[in-house]
């Protein structure tokens, strides 16, 4: 009986101990999934999978763009420099041309004015010579067959002196290389030589001088017009 009671008490103590373990409120058993999550948080692993090859064109595109910009800038600068030099050369040539044109115009203007003055002087001297030559013709015609008075003789001598002076001026004014000018001087010399030999020859020489003088003056005026 005593042994039976001891066995029963032993079993009861085991039972109570087992029930206490089952009813313990603060004991939490960890699960396998929670443990794995904690381990992943504590030890993160990053895995990168490159499924496509590297696109080197895309990587080099910025460098290509920069190179193109720099190249176009250099070409633009060179083009501007070339255009600038061409503009400078064109401007210099234009200035040189304008200078030559201006110098030519000034030279032609001076030449035209000088030639016009020369023509005016030649015309005045020819007019004076012809006028005095006609006066000599008139005196010789009036005194024809009569004895010349001393006053008329003195005046005729004076006219001859004046007409010789005019002839010398005309000779200096004309161009000795021009045929018409040479003929004019020959006619003037004939008038000086033949004034006392006969009025008919003197009248003829006088008319020839007028005709040739008109032609010379007209030709010279045409030259002046071309110079303007």
C-alpha positions as CSV (number, residue, x, y, z in Angstrom):
1,X,0.0,0.0,0.0
2,X,2.8,2.3,0.9
3,X,4.5,1.6,-2.4
4,X,1.4,2.2,-4.3
5,X,1.0,5.6,-2.8
6,X,4.6,6.6,-3.7
7,X,4.1,5.6,-7.3
8,X,1.0,7.6,-7.5
9,X,2.6,10.7,-6.0
10,X,5.5,10.4,-8.4
11,X,3.2,10.2,-11.4
12,X,1.2,13.2,-10.1
13,X,4.3,15.3,-9.8
14,X,5.3,14.5,-13.4
15,X,1.8,15.4,-14.5
16,X,1.8,18.8,-12.7
17,X,5.3,19.6,-14.0
18,X,4.1,18.8,-17.6
19,X,1.0,20.9,-17.3
20,X,3.1,23.9,-16.0
21,X,5.4,23.6,-18.9
22,X,2.4,23.7,-21.3
23,X,0.7,26.6,-19.7
24,X,3.8,28.9,-19.4
25,X,2.6,32.2,-20.9
26,X,5.9,34.0,-21.7
27,X,7.6,31.3,-23.6
28,X,7.6,31.7,-27.4
29,X,9.0,29.2,-29.8
30,X,10.7,30.7,-32.9
31,X,9.6,29.4,-36.2
32,X,12.0,28.5,-39.1
33,X,10.6,31.2,-41.5
34,X,11.1,34.0,-39.0
35,X,14.6,32.9,-38.3
36,X,15.4,33.0,-42.0
37,X,13.9,36.5,-42.4
38,X,16.0,37.8,-39.5
39,X,19.1,36.3,-41.1
40,X,18.4,37.9,-44.5
41,X,17.9,41.3,-42.8
42,X,21.2,40.9,-40.9
43,X,23.1,39.7,-43.9
44,X,21.8,41.4,-47.1
45,X,23.0,40.1,-50.4
46,X,22.8,42.0,-53.7
47,X,22.9,40.0,-56.9
48,X,23.1,41.8,-60.3
49,X,22.4,39.8,-63.4
50,X,23.6,41.3,-66.7
51,X,21.5,39.7,-69.3
52,X,22.6,42.0,-72.2
53,X,26.2,42.9,-73.5
54,X,27.6,46.4,-72.9
55,X,26.4,49.0,-75.6
56,X,29.7,50.8,-76.3
57,X,28.0,53.1,-78.9
58,X,25.7,54.6,-76.2
59,X,28.7,55.0,-73.9
60,X,30.8,56.8,-76.6
61,X,27.9,59.0,-77.9
62,X,28.6,61.9,-75.6
63,X,32.2,62.0,-76.6
64,X,31.3,61.8,-80.3
65,X,28.9,64.7,-79.8
66,X,31.5,66.8,-78.1
67,X,34.0,66.0,-80.8
68,X,31.5,67.1,-83.5
69,X,30.8,70.4,-81.7
70,X,34.5,71.2,-81.3
71,X,35.1,70.2,-84.9
72,X,32.3,72.4,-86.2
73,X,33.4,75.3,-84.0
74,X,37.0,75.0,-85.4
75,X,35.7,74.9,-89.0
76,X,33.4,77.9,-88.3
77,X,36.3,79.9,-86.9
78,X,38.5,79.0,-89.9
79,X,35.7,79.9,-92.3
80,X,35.3,83.3,-90.5
81,X,39.0,83.9,-90.7
82,X,39.1,83.1,-94.4
83,X,36.0,85.3,-95.1
84,X,37.6,88.1,-93.0
85,X,40.9,87.9,-95.0
86,X,38.9,87.8,-98.3
87,X,36.9,90.8,-97.1
88,X,40.1,92.7,-96.2
89,X,41.7,91.8,-99.6
90,X,38.5,92.9,-101.4
91,X,38.3,96.1,-99.5
92,X,42.0,96.8,-100.1
93,X,41.5,96.2,-103.9
94,X,38.4,98.3,-103.9
95,X,40.3,101.2,-102.2
96,X,43.2,100.8,-104.7
97,X,40.7,100.8,-107.6
98,X,38.9,103.8,-106.2
99,X,42.3,105.5,-105.8
100,X,43.3,104.8,-109.4
101,X,39.9,106.0,-110.6
102,X,40.2,109.1,-108.6
103,X,43.7,109.8,-109.7
104,X,42.7,109.1,-113.3
105,X,39.7,111.5,-113.0
106,X,41.8,114.2,-111.4
107,X,44.5,113.7,-114.1
108,X,41.9,113.8,-116.9
109,X,40.2,116.8,-115.4
110,X,43.5,118.7,-115.2
111,X,44.4,117.6,-118.7
112,X,41.0,118.6,-120.0
113,X,41.2,122.0,-118.4
114,X,44.7,122.6,-119.6
115,X,43.8,121.6,-123.1
116,X,40.8,123.8,-123.1
117,X,42.9,126.8,-122.0
118,X,45.4,125.9,-124.7
119,X,42.6,125.8,-127.3
120,X,41.2,129.1,-126.1
121,X,44.6,130.7,-126.3
122,X,45.3,129.2,-129.8
123,X,41.9,130.4,-131.0
124,X,42.5,134.0,-129.7
125,X,45.9,134.1,-131.3
126,X,44.6,132.8,-134.6
127,X,41.7,135.3,-134.5
128,X,44.1,138.2,-133.8
129,X,46.5,137.1,-136.6
130,X,43.7,136.7,-139.2
131,X,42.2,140.1,-138.1
132,X,45.5,141.9,-138.6
133,X,46.1,140.0,-141.8
134,X,42.8,141.3,-143.1
135,X,43.7,144.8,-142.0
136,X,47.0,144.5,-144.1
137,X,45.0,143.3,-147.1
138,X,42.6,146.3,-146.7
139,X,45.5,148.8,-146.5
140,X,47.2,147.3,-149.6
141,X,43.9,147.2,-151.5
142,X,43.1,150.8,-150.6
143,X,46.5,152.2,-151.5
144,X,46.8,150.1,-154.7
145,X,48.3,152.2,-157.5
146,X,48.8,155.2,-155.2
147,X,51.8,156.3,-153.3
148,X,51.6,155.1,-149.7
149,X,51.6,157.9,-147.1
150,X,54.3,158.0,-144.5
151,X,51.7,157.5,-141.7
152,X,50.2,154.5,-143.5
153,X,53.6,153.1,-144.1
154,X,54.5,153.4,-140.4
155,X,51.2,151.8,-139.4
156,X,51.7,149.0,-141.9
157,X,55.2,148.4,-140.4
158,X,53.6,148.3,-137.0
159,X,51.0,145.8,-138.2
160,X,53.7,143.6,-139.7
161,X,55.6,143.6,-136.4
162,X,52.4,142.6,-134.5
163,X,51.4,139.9,-137.0
164,X,54.9,138.4,-136.8
165,X,54.6,138.3,-133.1
166,X,51.3,136.5,-133.4
167,X,52.8,134.1,-135.9
168,X,55.5,133.3,-133.4
169,X,53.0,132.6,-130.6
170,X,50.9,130.4,-132.9
171,X,54.0,128.5,-133.9
172,X,54.8,127.8,-130.2
173,X,51.2,126.8,-129.4
174,X,50.7,124.2,-132.2
175,X,51.9,120.6,-132.2
176,X,54.8,120.2,-134.6
177,X,54.0,116.5,-135.0
178,X,50.5,117.1,-136.3
179,X,50.1,117.4,-140.1
180,X,47.4,120.1,-139.9
181,X,49.4,122.1,-137.5
182,X,52.4,121.9,-139.8
183,X,50.3,123.1,-142.7
184,X,48.9,126.0,-140.6
185,X,52.5,127.2,-139.8
186,X,53.4,127.0,-143.5
187,X,50.4,129.1,-144.5
188,X,51.2,131.7,-141.8
189,X,54.7,131.9,-143.1
190,X,53.5,132.3,-146.6
191,X,51.2,135.2,-145.6
192,X,54.2,137.0,-144.0
193,X,56.4,136.4,-147.0
194,X,53.8,137.2,-149.7
195,X,52.0,140.2,-148.1
196,X,53.8,142.6,-150.5
197,X,53.8,140.5,-153.7
198,X,50.1,140.4,-154.5
199,X,46.7,140.7,-152.9
200,X,45.2,137.7,-154.8
201,X,47.7,135.3,-153.3
202,X,47.3,137.0,-149.9
203,X,43.5,136.6,-150.0
204,X,43.8,132.9,-150.9
205,X,46.3,132.3,-148.1
206,X,44.1,134.1,-145.6
207,X,41.1,131.9,-146.6
208,X,43.1,128.8,-146.3
209,X,44.3,129.8,-142.8
210,X,40.7,130.4,-141.7
211,X,39.5,127.0,-143.0
212,X,42.4,125.0,-141.6
213,X,42.2,126.9,-138.2
214,X,38.5,125.9,-137.9
215,X,39.3,122.3,-138.6
216,X,42.1,122.2,-136.0
217,X,40.0,123.9,-133.3
218,X,37.1,121.5,-134.0
219,X,39.3,118.5,-133.7
220,X,40.9,119.7,-130.5
221,X,37.5,120.4,-129.0
222,X,36.5,116.8,-129.8
223,X,39.5,115.6,-127.9
224,X,38.5,117.7,-124.9
225,X,35.0,116.2,-124.9
226,X,36.5,112.7,-124.7
227,X,38.6,113.7,-121.7
228,X,35.6,114.9,-119.7
